[in-house]
Amino acid sequence: MGAVRDEKPTEIERETTIHDVVPVPASVEPADGVTFTLTDKSEIRTTAGSASAAAEVGEIAEYLAGLLRPVTAYLLPIRPSTTGSATLPAEGGTGGNIALALTGAEKDLGEEGYVLDVTAGAISLRANAGAGLFRGVQTLRQLLPADLESGTVQPGPWTVPGGRIVDQPRFSYRGIMLDVARHFFAVSDVKRVIELAALYKINYLHLHLTDDQGWRIAVDAWPRLASFGGGSEVGGGPGGHYTKDDYREIVSYASHHFMTVVPEVDLPGHTNAALASYPELNCDGQAPARYTGVDVGFSSLCVEKEVTYRFLDDVFGELAEITPGPYLHIGGDEAKTLTADDYAEIVNRAQEIVGTHGKTVVGWHEVAGAKLTPSTVVQFWGVTPEAPEVLAAAARGNRIIMSPANRAYLDMKYDSTSPIGLTWAGNISVPYAYDWDPLGYLTGLDPAAVLGLESPLWTETVRTIDDIEYLAFPRLAATAELAWSPASTRDWDRFSGRLGAQAPRWAALGVNFYRSPGVPWVVER
Ligand code: ACM
C-alpha cells in the first residue's frame, strides 16, 4: 500500500481512460487509439429474447437515454430490434449507435455480469439479466466524460475509450446501510443515496429504521410508533417517519436501480422510541420519555410479556407486505440489559416470526449467541479478527455479511481533523478503508460463508445529505470495489488513480466529497 505522502490533496489534469472504472472490472482489454463518439444521429438499439426481457431492456435503455439526452441534447431514439436475434444491430455500423442486449451473453456471467465492447463505430453491451445490463450501464457511464453528470447541456464531444470489458461481481451482496433513526432523512435524500451507490454497483440498501431516538416507519396496528416515536431524533430535532407510500417509493426507486431494500427493526435493544410510544411494551408498564442523546444499550423490549411478540408479529408482518426483497433485519446488537437466556429467547422468537412472514432474517453478529435458523444471515460489525460465535454460525451453515467497524463503517472520522463522525472504532482513512480483505478479516472463517460486504453509515453526527456524502465519498467507492472486484486487483496505488478520476464526476453531480490526501484527484480541463 502506498503511504499517504502529502498533507494537501493533489490535483492533476487528464482525460478519462478505460482504466478509470470503479469498481475495477474483472477484465479490461483496451483497444489503443480507438475511440467511440456519440453523435446527433446515434440511436440506442435494444435486443431481447422474450417479451419480459424486452420490457426490461427497454427500461434500462430509457435510464441510459435519461442520462445522455439532457447533456448531449441529442434525440437518441430507442429502437427495439424486432428479430430477437443475438446479432447486435449496432455492430459493424458507423452511426455511433449503442446496443443493449439481453441475449448472447455467456451464461457464466450470471445475473449481474456483462460484456461491454467499444469500437470506433459502436458500443455493445450484453448481459443475461437486467441487473447485469444495469451494472454495465454504470461502467459505460464512468467511461463517458464527467460532464455527463451535470444534467445540463454540455459541449461534448461524447467519447468513450475503445476496448472490451468482461465483468461480474466477486460477492452477490454489496450493501450500504443508512441510519435514518438517529437523524431522519427525507425520501429525496434516500433516493440520492440510491443514485450515488448505484454508480458503484451497490445492490443492497439496508435502512436502519428504528432506534432509541426515533421510529421511522408507519405501522398501522401500532400507529403511535410513527406518530409519537417518530417525532424525535438526536439533538432534539423534529425527526419524522416514512408513510407506507414513502417506503414503497423508496423500494421502487431502489428496484429501478437494481437495488434491494433490507429494512431493519432493531430489537430487543435500541427500542426506546417504541417503548416511549406504548407503555404496555415495558416490563413495568411505564413508558419512558423519548430519547435524544447518543448512548446505547439501555433499552429493551420485555422478553416475558406476550404483547411483545404480538407487537413483533404486527411490525414484521406489515413490513414484509411492503418489502419485496428476501430479507428483514432484526438488529440484535447491544442488548446490554438482558441475560444471555432472555436475549436468546427473544431473538429465537423474532426469527420464527420473520419466518412465518416468508422472509429471511439478517441480524447483527450478537444474534449468533441465539439458536440460529440455518437461513439467518449474520452481519459482523466487530473490530477484532477473533469472533468464535460468528465462526461457529458459519460452520453451521449461516452466511456472513462483513461490516467490520474499523474498516467498513462510513461514520468513523477520516482523521482527527474530520468535522463530523465518530471515533470509537478508530479513524478510517481512505487507504485504510480500502486495504483489507473481506475474506481474510476474521481468523479461521470459511470464505465460502461470506455473502458479501456492507458499509454502514450511522448518523449520530450526520444531519444532512451533505454530511452523508462527505463521509461516504470516497470511502463507499473503496468498499464497493472490495465487494465487486476480484481480490487480485487490490492495489492502493492503482485504486487511488481510479478514485482520483471520480472527482470531476462527483463535482458534476454536486457530491460533497472529502478530498483525501494521498489521492491524485483529477480536475477537469
Ligand atoms: C452497531 O454498530 N451497533 C451494529
Residues whose N, C-alpha, C, O or C-beta is under 5 A from the ligand:
A	BS01	ACM	D333 W364 W381
